[in-house]
Amino acid sequence: MSDVLKIENLHVSVEGKPILNGVDLELRRGETHALMGPNGSGKSTLGFAVMGHPKYEVTEGRILLNDIDITEMEADERARLGLFMAFQRPIAIPGVRLADFMRHATTNVRNPDRKEGEDLIPMREFRKEITTKMKQLQMDTEFARRYVNDGFSGGEMKRAEILQLAMLQPKFAILDETDSGLDADAVRLASQSIAQIGGEEMGLLIITHHDKLLEHNPPSHAHVMLGGRIVESGGVELAHELHANGYQRIRETYPEAAALEMEMQDEEQTV
């Protein structure tokens, strides 16, 4: 049986405020899904909830990985089981070199039962592997000697996230607007890189407002989020429609979700 990530009737609140209102989604390894929707519709919240961010409280529903309920697991446990998220706004870690960070993270994923500090991937083996990946991604190998995201441009941050994806090789990866803040050439390179890394080896959930990141990663499924729930699903043609025409048809077709969206926006403005 292929690996399956299943989200069932997921309700999520942040600081007591409901954001997700019953999300259902099933992603199989080897599939690429696009998740689109207006700002504030809950797309990033879904990613953080799946990864186990403590700020995002699951109030109803569950998250399953190969029929294992991971809803209450810590984020590091989920990562060791094969989940990964590339952040829209990655944080900087001054003083920690990207190569050292990647060596520890890669070892933890490949040997999840090890004790921290023990049995790291041999340096020669790790250096050879990360150098190969960086050349594949057209990255200068000096990049790995810099501190994680410290002083990085937006494009450099996104490329560092893609390098992590290449090294960790998760079963499922959530890419949260990896194209945001990038120019057209950078988005094209990111799209090509993700396609080289992913393919049939991963299940990809690509959160995006645009279709350029999907140029080399045509989704087998596209989903539209509105008012904290997925209201419509289709194929790649749905992603193209949304990019070309926006969300007016979606709001007209699903007035209850559109009303909830407006309510959520009003609450956000009053906070």
Helices and strands as residue ranges (DSSP letters): E 4-14, E 17-28, E 32-36, H 43-51, E 56-65, E 68-69, H 75-81, E 83-86, E 93-97, H 98-110, H 123-136, G 141-145, E 147-148, H 154-168, E 172-176, H 184-197, G 199-201, E 203-207, G 212-214, E 221-226, E 229-234, H 236-245, H 248-253, H 255-270
